[in-house]
Amino acid sequence: RIAKGEVAVPSACAGEEELFVYAWSEEINHELVQSMSSTEIGDSVDSGAILLGGSPVDTNGRFQFELMTALEEVHLFALGKFTYSKTSTAVLLGEREGETFLTTLCGGRVRGQIEGLGEEDPTEIPVELTTSNLTIDQNSAAQGRLTREMRLTEDGGFDFVAVPTGRDFEVQVQPKLMAPALLEVKALTEGEERNLRHTLSAGGKLSGRVIDPSGAPVSDAQLKTTGGRAAIALMGWAERSTETNESGEFSITGLPAGRVMIAAKKEGYLDSGWEPIELLAGETKENLELKLSDGNSLFGSVRWPDGEAAVGAEVTVSFDRA
């Protein structure tokens, strides 16, 4: 079964040297570009689509490759470092002599190098390219929010390909021990490559314990922190979480400088509520104490209009902490 055809490349990306056409088992779109670039034949991406094969595009924009599949229909997607399809094109393989014409968009590329890793394993550090929270205008809202994820390479590098133009992005780096980093990426132009470099700073640390109304330690309580920009509104991008041990103690590392919000919760108790804490770069604050409340209990029953018990009905309760 042969898939062949031609790819139309915008003039700004005419010099693309690493352009490929891939065949997928299901429809696919540009939101999965990052996972596509590291997928091997036979593997699948988050949508469930399986990569069936691929071929480089020659200097004349032509491609042709053979597929070993029983599927009658496959979905072709063009992808390079800058050039990409917005959505895949469905092709019937039974039409052996048929030609497929693929249109593409010309995007940008964001590469970077993270230094100052200390004892961190770079391959365990997630990096996320996401639409900027600072510039959600009418244009970017219409295009929808974009998020792509990867992990640093062994040498601390990252590479986001085929990034849409015309809107601002940010790169979030989330180490475990060092402070998280947020790198702003202003709107790219077609065919532009943006190179970033950042040295991580020491992360902050919070430790303490969670207690109940009597002062007894609470084990297995869930702790969450949020920090970074706009943390005061609980919209910080740098989040951490952990649980207390048998003694009700906790420790959270890798926190950003500035205002950090922390809260504790456990089923059967009222949440502690968010507590603001100011941290300097690399600062450690110990002996924090978060208190959970017993609260009140409500008991009752739910019945249908005819008096029958409403088995399986979901009951929710909300309240104003103020």
N, C-alpha and C positions, 0 to 999 in steps of 0.2 A: 504494500500500500504506500503510495507516494504522496507526499505533500510538497507542493512547489508553488512559486509565485514571485511577487515583487513587493518590496517595501518602499513606500514614499517617505523620504526623510526631509524635514524642514531645512531650509537653506542654512540656518544658524548651526545646525548639527550635521551638515553635509560631510564634515571631516571625521565623523564617528568611526573609530577603528575597531571597536569591539561590540558590534551589533549582532545579535542572534535572534532567531525565531524559534520559539519553543511550542511544543504541542502538549496540551493538557487534556485530561479526561473530562473536565467540566469547565463551565464558564468561569473566567477569572478577570480581575480588574487591577488597576495600578496600585490600589491600597496594599497589595501583597507583594509589591516589588522587592522589598528588602529580603523577605524569606525566599522569594524566587531565586535570587542571586546566589544563594548557598544551597539550593536543592539539587540533588542528584536524580538521575533517571530511576523511576520506580518509587521515589519518595513523594510524600504529599505535603501540602501547605495547610494552613489553619482552616481554609474553606473546605478541605477534603479533596480538592482536585489533585490528581496524580500526574507527575511529569512523565510523559511518554517518550519524549525525544526532542532533539533540537538540531539546529544547523546554523553556522555562521552565514551572514549576509555578505555577498561579494561586493566588489567595488562598483558594480553596475546595479546594485540594489536587488540582486536575485538570490533566491534560496531554493534548495531542493533537498529533501531527505526522505529516507524510507522508515516506515513505522511498523514495528512488529506488534500489532494489536488487533483484536477481534472487533473493536468498536467501529461502528459505521460513521460516527461523527466525532471529530476532535475539535479543540479550540486553540487557535493559533494566537500567540502573543509575542510581539517584538520588544526586545529589551537590550539596551546598551548602558553605557555609563551615563549618558545624557538623554538618549532617545528612548521613548517608551510608547506602548499602546495604552490608550485610556481604558479600553475593554478588549477582551479577546474576540476573535472572529470565528464563528462556527463554520466548519468545512466538512463536507461529505466525502469520505475517502473512496467511495465506490466510483466516483467520477475521476478516473485516473488521469485523464487528459485535462482536467479542469485547472485553471489558474486562480490563485488567490491574491488579491491586492490588499495590502495592509497599509492603513494610514497611521501616522504616529505624531506624537508631540515632542517638542524639544525642551527639555528641562535643564536643571543645573546639577551640580555635584557638591557635596559637603564632606570634606575629609578633615581629619584632625589627629593630633597627638597629645596624649595625656601623660604628664610627667609627675614626679614626686609621689610615686605609688607606695613607697615604703615597703611594708611587708605584705601588701595586698597582692593577690593573684589577679592579674589583669583580665584573664579569661573568665573570671567569675564576676566581673563588674559590668552591670547592665548600662547601656547607653540608649537614650531615647531621643529621637527627633520628633518634635511635635509643633503644631501650630502655636504661635506665640499667644500667651494670655494677655499680653499688653496691647496687642493691636488687632483685636477681633472687630474688624469693621464690616460694613455691608458686603464688600467684595469677598473677604475671606469666609464670612458666614455662609454666603451663597455657595462657595466651593466645598463647604463641609470641613470638619476638623480632621486633620491628618496626623496619624501617629505611626512611627516606625521604630522597631526595636532591634538591637543587636548587642553583642558583648565585645569588649575590647579584644584586640588581637594580643598575642604574646608580648609584642613590643609596645603595647599601649595605644595602638592606633584604632581608628574607626573610619568607615567609608559609607556614606549614604548616597546612593546613585539615583538618577532619574527623579530628582526632586522638583516638584512643580514650581513654576515661576510666579511672580506677582504678589507674593504674600510673605510676611515675616515668619520665621521659625525660631525655635530655641532647642538647644541640645542639652539634655539633662544627664549628668554622670553621677551614678549612685554607688560609691564604694561602701564597704562595710565599716571601716575604721577611720579613714580620712573623711574630711568634710565633703559633702556633695557639692557639685559645681553646676552652674547654669550658664551656658554660653549663648548669647544672642546672635541670631543669623538674620540679617536684613534681607529683604526680597532679592532673589537671584534673577539674573537675566538669562535668556536662552543661551545654552552652551557655556555658561560661566562655571568655573570651579572655584570654590571658596575653601581656603585652608585655615584651620584653627589650631592653636596651641595653648595649652593650659597646664599650669603646675598646681596640683592639689595642695591644700593647706590642712593642718591638723584638725581633726574632728573633735567636737565637744562630747562630753559624756555626762549622763544623769544616772544616779543610782539612789536607791532608797527602798521603801517597803510600802505595801498596801495593807490597811487594817480595816476591821469591821467596827461597828459602833462601840463595842466593848474594849477596843484596843487590841484585840487578838489578830494575829497575822492571817491574811487571806491567801491561800495557795491557788495556783492556776488562774489568777486574775489576769485579764488581758490589758496590756499597756499599749498606748499608741501616742506617738508624737507627730506633730506637723510643724514645719518651719520653712524658712526661705521667704520669698516675697509674699506679702499679704497674709502672713501667718495669723495676724490679729483677727482676720475675718475667717479663720479656719480654712483658708484656701491655699495654704503653703504647698509647694510642689514636692518638698523633701519629707517623706513620711518614713517612720520607723515603727516597728512593733515587736513586742516580746511578751512573755508570761512570767508571773512570779513563781519562785520555787516553793518548796514545802514550808519555808520560813517566811513566806510572803515578800521575799526580797527580789529586786529586779535591777538590771543594769542595761542601759541603752547607749550605744556608741555611734560614732559617725554622724554627729549632729552639726548643723550649720551654725555659724555665728549669728547673733541677733536674737530676736524674740522667737522662742520655741513654746508651743502649747503641748501640754501633756494631760492625759486623762486615763482613768482606769475603770474597768467594768467587769462584772461577773454575773452570770445568771443567778437570780434570786436576790440581787441587791440593786439599789439605785446607783447609777453611775456616779463617779466622783465629780464630774463636771470638768471642764477644761481649766487648767491652771497655767498662767503665763510665766515663763522663766526667761530671763535675759542671759545669754551666754556670750562670752568672748571667744575668739578663735582658739580652739584647743582646750578650752576651760572644762574642768570637771567640777560638778556639784554633787555632793553626797548627802546622805541622810534625809532625803526627801520623804515626805509622808503623805500618802493619798488615802482618804477615808471614804469607804463605801457606806451607804445608809441602808437600813432595813426597809424603809418605806412601808406602805400599807398594802393589804391584800383585798382583792375583790372576788367574790364567789357568786355564782348565779347559774342560770340555765337559759338556753335559746330554744324557742319553739316556733313552729310554723303557725299561721293563722288558725288552723284547725286544732291546734293544741298538741300536735305530734312533736316529739323531740327533733330538733334540727341537727341530726348526726353529721359530723364533719364540718359544721359551720366554723368559719374563722372569726375569732374575736380579737380585735386590736384595741389598745388603750393608749391615749396620748395625754400629755399634761404639760402645763406651763411651769417650767422650773422656777420662774420668778415668783 
